Amino acid sequence: MLEIVGYIALIFLSISIVIGLYRVVKGPSMPDRVIALDTIGINLISAVAVISITLDTGAFLEVILLLGILSFITTVAFSKFLERGVVIERKRNR
């Protein structure tokens, strides 16, 4: 029974990722695309967690942490780029 629920959850998460990809491609503005990328990252984390629960293993916990860190860093970098136009500021004192 748990496997069936896991597979159904994976189907819905896959549909959500496809909708997010559509929003990334056809987004009306750049902030909408950044939010869609963040949503895709969260859905990927959720999908890996559901796979881990369905397979009854803890082997994917490091993958979940890695995806969470990468998703956070990506969102911060895109937000900083939208705000200032650069990701890494280089100030030179001359």
ZIQUIJO-V256583 format. One record per pair of residues at least 12 apart in sequence whose C-alpha atoms are under 8 Angstrom apart, sorted by the first residue. I is the first residue (numbers start at 0). J is the second residue. Records with the same first field share a line. If there is no record, write none. Layout:
I: J, J
This chain:
1: 53
2: 53
5: 49, 50, 52, 53
8: 46, 49
9: 46, 49, 50
12: 42, 43, 45, 46
15: 39, 42
16: 38, 39, 42, 43
19: 35, 36, 38, 39
20: 35, 36, 39
22: 35
23: 35, 36
29: 81
30: 78, 81
33: 74, 77, 78
34: 74
36: 74
37: 70, 71, 74
40: 66, 67, 70
41: 67, 70
43: 66
44: 63, 66, 67
47: 59, 62, 63
48: 60, 63
